């Protein structure tokens, strides 16, 4: 997996108005779905497709806050409860 992140993807782009969707790329997404962000980005760059404003207005995410990351809370904390609650649940 680490080798995939550091490698370059090779795109064979068909610069035609109708056939750009038949372009290929060597990234894992394109090998699985036959379309990827690289091909879509090249098509938008060459003005073969248009990207809607709704997609452009989606926020990408927030930056991480400054400082050290907080410790994780304890997952399994046993709560003490009264004998009345235990008696009520089992009867």
C-alpha positions in Angstrom: 0.0 0.0 0.0 2.8 2.4 0.8 4.3 1.8 -2.7 1.1 2.9 -4.3 1.0 6.2 -2.4 4.5 7.1 -3.6 4.2 6.1 -7.2 3.0 8.1 -10.2 -0.1 7.2 -12.2 0.1 7.0 -16.0 -3.0 8.4 -17.7 -3.8 7.7 -21.4 -6.2 10.5 -22.1 -8.3 10.7 -25.3 -8.8 14.4 -26.0 -12.0 14.0 -27.9 -15.4 15.5 -26.9 -17.2 12.2 -27.0 -14.6 9.6 -26.1 -12.8 11.1 -23.1 -14.7 8.7 -20.8 -12.9 5.8 -22.5 -9.5 7.2 -21.3 -7.5 5.0 -19.0 -5.3 5.5 -15.9 -3.1 3.2 -13.9 -4.5 4.2 -10.5 -6.4 1.6 -8.4 -9.7 3.5 -8.6 -9.6 3.5 -12.4 -8.7 -0.1 -12.6 -11.8 -0.9 -10.5 -14.4 1.6 -11.7 -13.0 2.5 -15.2 -13.1 6.2 -14.2 -11.1 8.2 -11.7 -10.4 11.7 -10.5 -7.4 12.0 -12.7 -9.4 11.5 -15.9 -12.2 13.7 -14.7 -9.7 16.4 -13.8 -8.1 16.3 -17.2 -11.5 16.4 -18.9 -12.4 19.5 -16.8 -9.0 21.1 -17.7 -9.6 20.6 -21.4 -13.2 21.8 -21.0 -14.7 18.5 -22.2 -17.0 18.4 -19.1 -18.2 21.0 -16.6 -18.1 20.6 -12.8 -21.3 21.8 -11.1 -21.2 24.6 -8.6 -22.8 22.4 -5.9 -19.7 20.2 -6.0 -17.3 23.2 -5.9 -19.1 24.6 -2.8 -18.7 21.5 -0.6 -16.3 22.3 2.2 -13.1 20.1 2.2 -12.8 19.8 5.9 -11.3 21.7 8.9 -7.7 22.0 9.9 -6.5 20.2 12.9 -6.4 22.3 16.1 -3.1 23.4 17.5 -1.5 21.4 20.3 -1.2 17.9 21.4 -4.0 15.5 20.7 -6.2 14.6 23.7 -5.9 11.2 25.3 -8.6 8.7 24.5 -11.3 8.3 27.2 -11.6 4.9 29.0 -14.0 2.8 27.0 -15.3 0.4 29.6 -16.2 2.2 32.8 -18.3 0.1 35.2 -21.1 2.1 36.7 -22.3 1.3 40.1 -26.0 1.0 40.5 -28.4 0.1 43.2 -29.6 -3.3 44.1 -33.2 -2.1 43.4 -32.3 -1.6 39.7 -30.8 -5.1 39.5 -33.9 -6.6 41.2 -36.2 -4.6 38.9 -34.5 -5.7 35.7 -34.3 -9.4 36.5 -37.9 -9.9 37.9 
